Amino acid sequence: MDSDRGKTDSDKSATRSRSVQIIGIIIVFTVFLLGVLTVLSRTALDMTARNWPLVDASMDIKYEITLFHLWFDKLLQGEPVEQQTWLHFKQAQWYANVMLGGGANPDHTYLPVSDPMLRTPINATLRQLDVLREKADRRLIDTKGQVSVRAYHESFHDTYQTVLDTIDGVEVALEQNILDQLRRYRTLSYTMDTAVILAALLSAYILLRYERRRVIDTRRLVAREQRIRLLLDSTGESIYGADKSGNCSFANPACARLLGYDNAEDLLGKNMHDLIHQRRHNDSRFPLEECPLYIVTPTEQATHDDNEVFYRKDGSSFPVEHSSYPVLRDKEVVGTVVTFSDITERKRVESELDKHRNHLEELIAERTRELHAAQDALVRKERLATLGQLTATVGHELRNPLGAIRPSLYVVERSIQKKIAWD
């Protein structure tokens, strides 16, 4: 049963570990998706923020330089529009400059062009604008001086057309750059989508495997718990388990019956010390801290005692023999398992045996005293008989003194005869 309990705890720990792994996979997958969305959104925002304002700026240059040309024609005709004319020209220059160095107006924020292939025609546009300004000034001077030079007019118009053509080239290049970035963005998007799909499939596969494993582990745990429950229910010994606080976590039917309860569920969650072990056999209060069944440190070993009493539901008590074993997890006590049995009959038999033993000891002691007395009497009798015999012998010897000398004479006579024979 301890082996099955250990395997159950091990399987539960493995299940928790796999749950942590699955949660980690889900978190990683979520972070991956967020990263993909972030990359895609930043790419799109960068394309929008960098390129479209530049396209607008190139179109604004054409717009402003066209207005400059129209107002300049009116200025040549003598209308007082000089301020408006040069304002449009300066606006065209400003848009060309912000395309190179960046800037902002109420409509847009312009990021500088980073591609050297695009910066070159923009620089050329600025130079053409300077040339156009110079030729416009000359043509204006010629007009004020009533000098009509056809060559200046054609040169001014050619420079204006060159600016438009150059800025058209910049606009086309920007649009082509946007198309290239869109293609790269689509490629990146397709790649990310594929990665997300693969990651989703992998996660689904892992989740399915985990679910299948979880079902198998659950069935195995249920089977083992049923086996443990069957063993607990089948054993005649009373068994209950308590958590670190001493509250009942499980109990078998034998335990419930012995304590006077209808079923084991009535004990669950209750403090077993306060319920069945609150007083000693002499009816004195039994503190929980002194209870040998309450094991709180991993250094404490299993305990065994047969000199305690438990109390039933109705308040009656009975003597028990109990053993308590610590339940350890990672070298920490998480509860106890207690086995106990009613030893009332054994105590009664032991009491009867004690009575018979005491009676037998009394009989043996009395018989021993009788034997000692008889022995003393026999010794006294033997001593008296020996003394009478000795007295009779001494009296006889005193009455026949020659009887004691005759043997000695016989010995002396034999010695003399032997000496004569040797000589």
Protein Blocks (a to p, Z undefined) as FASTA:
>chain_A
ZZmmmmmmmmmmmmmmmmmmmmmmmmmmmmmmmmmmmmmmmmmmmmmmmmmmmmmmmmmm
mmmmmmmmmmmmmmmnopacklmmmmmmmmmmmmmmmmmnopadfkbccdddfblklmmm
mmmmmmmmmmmmmmmmmmmmmmmnopacfklmmmmmmmmmmmmmmmmmmmmmmmmmmmmm
mmmmmmmmmmmmmmmmmmmmmmmmmmmmmmmmmmmmmmmmmmmmmmmmmmmmmpmbdcdd
ddfkopafbdcfklmmmnopablklmgopafklmmmmbcfkopacdfklpmklcfbfkbc
cdddfkbccddfkopacddddddddddeehiafbdcdddddfklmmmmmmmmmmmmmmmm
mmmmmmmmmmmmmmmmmmmmmmmmmmmmmmmmmmmmmmmmmlmmmmmmmmmmmmmmmmmm
mZZ
